[in-house]
Amino acid sequence: MPTRALLASPLGFLIGLSLGALGGGGSILAVPVLVYVAGQDVRDATTSSLVLVGLASLIGTVPHWRAGRVRLGTGLVFGCVGVGGSLAGSALNRRLDPDVLLLGFSALVLVAAWRMLTACPTCTKVGEEQELRLAPAPDGRWVRTRTPLTAGRVALVVAAGSAVGFLTGLFGVGGGFVIVPALTLVLKMPMPEAIGTSLVVITVNTTVALAARLATSSIDWAVTLPFAVAAIAGVLVGGRVADRLDPERSLRAFAALLVAVAIYTATSAIVALV
């Protein structure tokens, strides 16, 4: 196993720890770690990130499914709508200059930091738990409601699904901060259900994007597999220690880390481009 892979695995565990303790958002650090620590090419790093994001989303779906907070059919349809965007993002990923890709990624990291500080339900465990407390199901499960699909709603779902797929294909991220508002505002889905269903959408998008990448390139499993396994172990540990952390202080610290990573990534990309 390459030395850099050994260095990246503990950081993969820390990323998983943040995912388990704080909720979504932590996986966005996978790309910078794989580029600057594991020494992967930017395109390879975004591919490896898809493996981590897909596995984390799949595992995260389980407790929501058990609680009846997942609309599988809606999630699969929304995910399938994003297939075109995912393929387009993957194609653009192969054509963009790696430093331009990193510059765009750094902007996305700043958006993630902002969303974490606003306690976006799909971005933080704190925000998610708050929404679940505000809208508890009387019997522990959720009553299904049907929202009439007008032409306008269909167009918005297609646009949102395509945008999420595009972000996943281009940067190797989940895009939950787009999915949840679309499910709640367009399809009038209760927030807890939107959170659970968004994980299905992310799983579908990452699977499609990963399949598109594998058709034209290969994955460096010597780096990706130990990194992903360490991250999933971190997710499981993080879930157990989440209650012991000061939520506001943890979120502020992690958001500050994201800003620092974004500044470093953008600076490195700009210097390389110049």
Protein Blocks (a to p, Z undefined) as FASTA:
>chain_A
ZZklmmmmmmmmmmmmmmmmnoghjlmmmmmmmmmmnopafklmmmmmmmmmmmmmmmmm
mmmmmnopacfklmmmmmmmmmmmmmmmmmmmmmpcfklmmmmmmmmmmmmmmmmmnopa
klpmklmmmmmmmmccfklpacdddddddfklmmmmmmmmmmmmmmmmmnopnklmmmmm
mmmmmnopafklmmmmmmmmmmmmmmmmmmmmmmmmccdfklmmmmmmmmmmmmmmmmmm
mmmpcfklmmmmmmmmmmmmmmmmmmmmmmmmZZ
